[in-house]
Amino acid sequence: MILQYTDLFDEKKKIHRIKAKITTEHSASHYGQPVIVLDDGGALDLFSWVSLGYQVIKASKKEQQALRQMGLI
């Protein structure tokens, strides 16, 4: 999927797009809970999702369903 966020530390508030996936196969996933893993391998937490204004630009139907279950869309 493709996500978009705004860099708060950039004076110009540049918008970035990044590839991501939803998985339970990451160390940030506990008890089978899905997490969003960014292209660089880092997990996206709720604080970052909200504070950086993440938005879903493109996602498969399966990803959209998972995002709904996570309460993100």
N, CA, C and O atoms as CSV, one atom per row, in Angstrom:
chain,resi,resn,atom,element,x,y,z
A,1,MET,N,N,0.845,-1.164,0.000
A,1,MET,CA,C,0.000,0.000,0.000
A,1,MET,C,C,0.892,1.230,0.000
A,1,MET,O,O,2.086,1.145,0.289
A,2,ILE,N,N,0.312,2.356,-0.321
A,2,ILE,CA,C,1.032,3.626,-0.340
A,2,ILE,C,C,0.402,4.551,0.702
A,2,ILE,O,O,-0.814,4.741,0.730
A,3,LEU,N,N,1.251,5.122,1.557
A,3,LEU,CA,C,0.813,6.068,2.575
A,3,LEU,C,C,1.428,7.431,2.304
A,3,LEU,O,O,2.430,7.545,1.598
A,4,GLN,N,N,0.823,8.449,2.867
A,4,GLN,CA,C,1.313,9.817,2.727
A,4,GLN,C,C,1.333,10.462,4.107
A,4,GLN,O,O,0.423,10.256,4.910
A,5,TYR,N,N,2.381,11.248,4.377
A,5,TYR,CA,C,2.461,11.971,5.647
A,5,TYR,C,C,3.166,13.301,5.442
A,5,TYR,O,O,3.823,13.515,4.423
A,6,THR,N,N,3.027,14.196,6.420
A,6,THR,CA,C,3.659,15.507,6.378
A,6,THR,C,C,4.807,15.541,7.375
A,6,THR,O,O,4.632,15.188,8.541
A,7,ASP,N,N,5.981,15.965,6.918
A,7,ASP,CA,C,7.157,16.065,7.774
A,7,ASP,C,C,7.039,17.307,8.657
A,7,ASP,O,O,7.170,18.430,8.170
A,8,LEU,N,N,6.793,17.111,9.940
A,8,LEU,CA,C,6.609,18.225,10.869
A,8,LEU,C,C,7.890,19.008,11.127
A,8,LEU,O,O,7.837,20.172,11.525
A,9,PHE,N,N,9.036,18.378,10.902
A,9,PHE,CA,C,10.313,19.025,11.180
A,9,PHE,C,C,10.849,19.799,9.986
A,9,PHE,O,O,11.883,20.459,10.086
A,10,ASP,N,N,10.165,19.722,8.878
A,10,ASP,CA,C,10.536,20.464,7.676
A,10,ASP,C,C,9.750,21.773,7.669
A,10,ASP,O,O,8.522,21.762,7.748
A,11,GLU,N,N,10.453,22.895,7.574
A,11,GLU,CA,C,9.782,24.196,7.588
A,11,GLU,C,C,8.736,24.319,6.481
A,11,GLU,O,O,7.736,25.018,6.644
A,12,LYS,N,N,8.965,23.652,5.373
A,12,LYS,CA,C,8.043,23.718,4.237
A,12,LYS,C,C,6.894,22.724,4.371
A,12,LYS,O,O,6.001,22.690,3.525
A,13,LYS,N,N,6.911,21.914,5.432
A,13,LYS,CA,C,5.870,20.895,5.664
A,13,LYS,C,C,5.701,20.001,4.435
A,13,LYS,O,O,4.591,19.769,3.956
A,14,LYS,N,N,6.833,19.510,3.946
A,14,LYS,CA,C,6.847,18.679,2.749
A,14,LYS,C,C,6.038,17.394,2.955
A,14,LYS,O,O,6.095,16.769,4.014
A,15,ILE,N,N,5.295,17.024,1.929
A,15,ILE,CA,C,4.502,15.795,1.949
A,15,ILE,C,C,5.332,14.664,1.352
A,15,ILE,O,O,5.938,14.811,0.291
A,16,HIS,N,N,5.348,13.530,2.056
A,16,HIS,CA,C,6.103,12.358,1.618
A,16,HIS,C,C,5.150,11.197,1.365
A,16,HIS,O,O,4.110,11.075,2.011
A,17,ARG,N,N,5.517,10.367,0.437
A,17,ARG,CA,C,4.793,9.110,0.201
A,17,ARG,C,C,5.750,7.965,0.469
A,17,ARG,O,O,6.941,8.043,0.168
A,18,ILE,N,N,5.206,6.897,1.043
A,18,ILE,CA,C,6.032,5.761,1.402
A,18,ILE,C,C,5.238,4.467,1.235
A,18,ILE,O,O,4.030,4.423,1.469
A,19,LYS,N,N,5.946,3.420,0.825
A,19,LYS,CA,C,5.322,2.101,0.727
A,19,LYS,C,C,5.254,1.485,2.119
A,19,LYS,O,O,6.124,1.715,2.960
A,20,ALA,N,N,4.212,0.704,2.346
A,20,ALA,CA,C,4.029,0.044,3.635
A,20,ALA,C,C,3.235,-1.237,3.433
A,20,ALA,O,O,2.601,-1.442,2.398
A,21,LYS,N,N,3.286,-2.095,4.449
A,21,LYS,CA,C,2.480,-3.316,4.424
A,21,LYS,C,C,1.949,-3.574,5.823
A,21,LYS,O,O,2.482,-3.070,6.812
A,22,ILE,N,N,0.904,-4.356,5.887
A,22,ILE,CA,C,0.316,-4.754,7.162
A,22,ILE,C,C,0.707,-6.204,7.397
A,22,ILE,O,O,0.516,-7.059,6.532
A,23,THR,N,N,1.259,-6.471,8.581
A,23,THR,CA,C,1.734,-7.817,8.869
A,23,THR,C,C,1.665,-8.117,10.364
A,23,THR,O,O,1.594,-7.212,11.195
A,24,THR,N,N,1.688,-9.389,10.679
A,24,THR,CA,C,1.850,-9.829,12.066
A,24,THR,C,C,3.247,-10.411,12.260
A,24,THR,O,O,3.598,-10.843,13.358
A,25,GLU,N,N,4.037,-10.422,11.196
A,25,GLU,CA,C,5.392,-10.980,11.214
A,25,GLU,C,C,6.429,-9.883,11.447
A,25,GLU,O,O,7.339,-9.706,10.636
A,26,HIS,N,N,6.296,-9.153,12.540
A,26,HIS,CA,C,7.229,-8.080,12.890
A,26,HIS,C,C,7.341,-8.053,14.408
A,26,HIS,O,O,6.385,-8.386,15.109
A,27,SER,N,N,8.494,-7.662,14.915
A,27,SER,CA,C,8.697,-7.660,16.369
A,27,SER,C,C,7.749,-6.705,17.103
A,27,SER,O,O,7.522,-6.875,18.300
A,28,ALA,N,N,7.197,-5.715,16.416
A,28,ALA,CA,C,6.248,-4.785,17.040
A,28,ALA,C,C,4.850,-5.385,17.168
A,28,ALA,O,O,3.998,-4.831,17.862
A,29,SER,N,N,4.613,-6.508,16.506
A,29,SER,CA,C,3.318,-7.182,16.585
A,29,SER,C,C,3.294,-8.061,17.830
A,29,SER,O,O,4.190,-8.877,18.046
A,30,HIS,N,N,2.264,-7.884,18.640
A,30,HIS,CA,C,2.132,-8.686,19.853
A,30,HIS,C,C,0.824,-9.457,19.814
A,30,HIS,O,O,-0.230,-8.907,19.491
A,31,TYR,N,N,0.906,-10.733,20.145
A,31,TYR,CA,C,-0.272,-11.597,20.221
A,31,TYR,C,C,-1.059,-11.619,18.916
A,31,TYR,O,O,-2.288,-11.679,18.921
A,32,GLY,N,N,-0.337,-11.570,17.796
A,32,GLY,CA,C,-0.988,-11.666,16.495
A,32,GLY,C,C,-1.665,-10.400,16.017
A,32,GLY,O,O,-2.399,-10.430,15.029
A,33,GLN,N,N,-1.436,-9.283,16.698
A,33,GLN,CA,C,-2.032,-8.012,16.279
A,33,GLN,C,C,-1.277,-7.471,15.066
A,33,GLN,O,O,-0.047,-7.419,15.079
A,34,PRO,N,N,-1.991,-7.070,14.026
A,34,PRO,CA,C,-1.319,-6.539,12.839
A,34,PRO,C,C,-0.696,-5.174,13.110
A,34,PRO,O,O,-1.217,-4.378,13.891
A,35,VAL,N,N,0.422,-4.925,12.452
A,35,VAL,CA,C,1.088,-3.626,12.517
A,35,VAL,C,C,1.395,-3.171,11.097
A,35,VAL,O,O,1.499,-3.984,10.178
A,36,ILE,N,N,1.538,-1.867,10.933
A,36,ILE,CA,C,1.939,-1.309,9.646
A,36,ILE,C,C,3.452,-1.187,9.663
A,36,ILE,O,O,4.029,-0.560,10.551
A,37,VAL,N,N,4.083,-1.793,8.671
A,37,VAL,CA,C,5.536,-1.755,8.558
A,37,VAL,C,C,5.890,-0.942,7.323
A,37,VAL,O,O,5.438,-1.230,6.216
A,38,LEU,N,N,6.707,0.078,7.538
A,38,LEU,CA,C,7.121,0.955,6.453
A,38,LEU,C,C,8.210,0.311,5.618
A,38,LEU,O,O,8.805,-0.690,6.016
A,39,ASP,N,N,8.462,0.888,4.469
A,39,ASP,CA,C,9.442,0.369,3.519
A,39,ASP,C,C,10.830,0.214,4.139
A,39,ASP,O,O,11.600,-0.652,3.724
A,40,ASP,N,N,11.155,1.049,5.134
A,40,ASP,CA,C,12.475,0.980,5.767
A,40,ASP,C,C,12.544,-0.079,6.865
A,40,ASP,O,O,13.588,-0.246,7.496
A,41,GLY,N,N,11.433,-0.803,7.102
A,41,GLY,CA,C,11.408,-1.875,8.088
A,41,GLY,C,C,10.885,-1.461,9.450
A,41,GLY,O,O,10.660,-2.314,10.309
A,42,GLY,N,N,10.687,-0.174,9.662
A,42,GLY,CA,C,10.175,0.307,10.941
A,42,GLY,C,C,8.669,0.185,11.022
A,42,GLY,O,O,7.967,0.295,10.017
A,43,ALA,N,N,8.179,-0.044,12.232
A,43,ALA,CA,C,6.734,-0.141,12.452
A,43,ALA,C,C,6.168,1.250,12.708
A,43,ALA,O,O,6.797,2.076,13.368
A,44,LEU,N,N,4.992,1.496,12.187
A,44,LEU,CA,C,4.312,2.778,12.349
A,44,LEU,C,C,3.392,2.696,13.559
A,44,LEU,O,O,2.472,1.879,13.583
A,45,ASP,N,N,3.630,3.531,14.558
A,45,ASP,CA,C,2.781,3.512,15.749
A,45,ASP,C,C,1.652,4.539,15.626
A,45,ASP,O,O,1.666,5.395,14.742
A,46,LEU,N,N,0.687,4.435,16.518
A,46,LEU,CA,C,-0.493,5.302,16.462
A,46,LEU,C,C,-0.125,6.776,16.644
A,46,LEU,O,O,-0.702,7.641,15.985
A,47,PHE,N,N,0.828,7.068,17.531
A,47,PHE,CA,C,1.235,8.459,17.741
A,47,PHE,C,C,1.743,9.071,16.441
A,47,PHE,O,O,1.355,10.184,16.087
A,48,SER,N,N,2.603,8.357,15.732
A,48,SER,CA,C,3.134,8.863,14.461
A,48,SER,C,C,2.027,8.988,13.426
A,48,SER,O,O,1.985,9.959,12.671
A,49,TRP,N,N,1.127,8.002,13.390
A,49,TRP,CA,C,0.016,8.039,12.435
A,49,TRP,C,C,-0.781,9.333,12.594
A,49,TRP,O,O,-1.108,9.998,11.611
A,50,VAL,N,N,-1.085,9.677,13.836
A,50,VAL,CA,C,-1.910,10.859,14.108
A,50,VAL,C,C,-1.109,12.147,13.957
A,50,VAL,O,O,-1.544,13.069,13.267
A,51,SER,N,N,0.052,12.219,14.593
A,51,SER,CA,C,0.796,13.481,14.623
A,51,SER,C,C,1.369,13.877,13.266
A,51,SER,O,O,1.512,15.066,12.981
A,52,LEU,N,N,1.696,12.906,12.433
A,52,LEU,CA,C,2.233,13.211,11.106
A,52,LEU,C,C,1.150,13.234,10.036
A,52,LEU,O,O,1.434,13.462,8.860
A,53,GLY,N,N,-0.084,12.999,10.445
A,53,GLY,CA,C,-1.207,13.090,9.515
A,53,GLY,C,C,-1.170,12.054,8.409
A,53,GLY,O,O,-1.460,12.364,7.253
A,54,TYR,N,N,-0.815,10.825,8.755
A,54,TYR,CA,C,-0.759,9.771,7.735
A,54,TYR,C,C,-2.113,9.590,7.080
A,54,TYR,O,O,-3.156,9.678,7.728
A,55,GLN,N,N,-2.076,9.335,5.783
A,55,GLN,CA,C,-3.275,9.038,5.004
A,55,GLN,C,C,-2.970,7.876,4.074
A,55,GLN,O,O,-1.837,7.703,3.623
A,56,VAL,N,N,-3.978,7.096,3.799
A,56,VAL,CA,C,-3.842,5.994,2.853
A,56,VAL,C,C,-4.106,6.537,1.455
A,56,VAL,O,O,-5.168,7.101,1.190
A,57,ILE,N,N,-3.145,6.365,0.572
A,57,ILE,CA,C,-3.279,6.808,-0.809
A,57,ILE,C,C,-3.755,5.656,-1.687
A,57,ILE,O,O,-4.613,5.834,-2.553
A,58,LYS,N,N,-3.194,4.480,-1.457
A,58,LYS,CA,C,-3.557,3.309,-2.253
A,58,LYS,C,C,-3.455,2.078,-1.358
A,58,LYS,O,O,-2.461,1.887,-0.659
A,59,ALA,N,N,-4.500,1.244,-1.389
A,59,ALA,CA,C,-4.505,0.013,-0.599
A,59,ALA,C,C,-5.421,-1.002,-1.261
A,59,ALA,O,O,-6.440,-0.651,-1.856
A,60,SER,N,N,-5.038,-2.261,-1.146
A,60,SER,CA,C,-5.883,-3.330,-1.678
A,60,SER,C,C,-7.126,-3.458,-0.800
A,60,SER,O,O,-7.185,-2.882,0.286
A,61,LYS,N,N,-8.109,-4.207,-1.267
A,61,LYS,CA,C,-9.328,-4.414,-0.477
A,61,LYS,C,C,-9.003,-5.097,0.847
A,61,LYS,O,O,-9.583,-4.766,1.881
A,62,LYS,N,N,-8.075,-6.051,0.812
A,62,LYS,CA,C,-7.668,-6.756,2.029
A,62,LYS,C,C,-6.996,-5.788,3.009
A,62,LYS,O,O,-7.252,-5.843,4.212
A,63,GLU,N,N,-6.138,-4.906,2.493
A,63,GLU,CA,C,-5.477,-3.910,3.339
A,63,GLU,C,C,-6.491,-2.918,3.901
A,63,GLU,O,O,-6.395,-2.528,5.064
A,64,GLN,N,N,-7.459,-2.509,3.084
A,64,GLN,CA,C,-8.497,-1.587,3.551
A,64,GLN,C,C,-9.294,-2.209,4.693
A,64,GLN,O,O,-9.615,-1.536,5.673
A,65,GLN,N,N,-9.609,-3.486,4.566
A,65,GLN,CA,C,-10.351,-4.179,5.618
A,65,GLN,C,C,-9.526,-4.219,6.908
A,65,GLN,O,O,-10.057,-3.975,7.992
A,66,ALA,N,N,-8.241,-4.524,6.793
A,66,ALA,CA,C,-7.369,-4.568,7.974
A,66,ALA,C,C,-7.251,-3.185,8.613
A,66,ALA,O,O,-7.262,-3.066,9.838
A,67,LEU,N,N,-7.140,-2.151,7.797
A,67,LEU,CA,C,-7.057,-0.780,8.315
A,67,LEU,C,C,-8.335,-0.388,9.044
A,67,LEU,O,O,-8.284,0.306,10.060
A,68,ARG,N,N,-9.476,-0.826,8.534
A,68,ARG,CA,C,-10.757,-0.563,9.212
A,68,ARG,C,C,-10.787,-1.260,10.573
A,68,ARG,O,O,-11.202,-0.673,11.572
A,69,GLN,N,N,-10.346,-2.505,10.599
A,69,GLN,CA,C,-10.329,-3.264,11.852
A,69,GLN,C,C,-9.374,-2.640,12.865
A,69,GLN,O,O,-9.581,-2.753,14.073
A,70,MET,N,N,-8.327,-1.982,12.369
A,70,MET,CA,C,-7.364,-1.306,13.245
A,70,MET,C,C,-7.876,0.075,13.664
A,70,MET,O,O,-7.276,0.726,14.520
A,71,GLY,N,N,-8.979,0.520,13.066
A,71,GLY,CA,C,-9.561,1.813,13.392
A,71,GLY,C,C,-8.848,2.997,12.758
A,71,GLY,O,O,-8.944,4.120,13.251
A,72,LEU,N,N,-8.137,2.749,11.670
A,72,LEU,CA,C,-7.358,3.815,11.037
A,72,LEU,C,C,-8.062,4.460,9.854
A,72,LEU,O,O,-7.705,5.565,9.445
A,73,ILE,N,N,-9.051,3.787,9.307
A,73,ILE,CA,C,-9.870,4.397,8.239
A,73,ILE,C,C,-11.328,4.080,8.524
A,73,ILE,O,O,-12.208,4.486,7.764
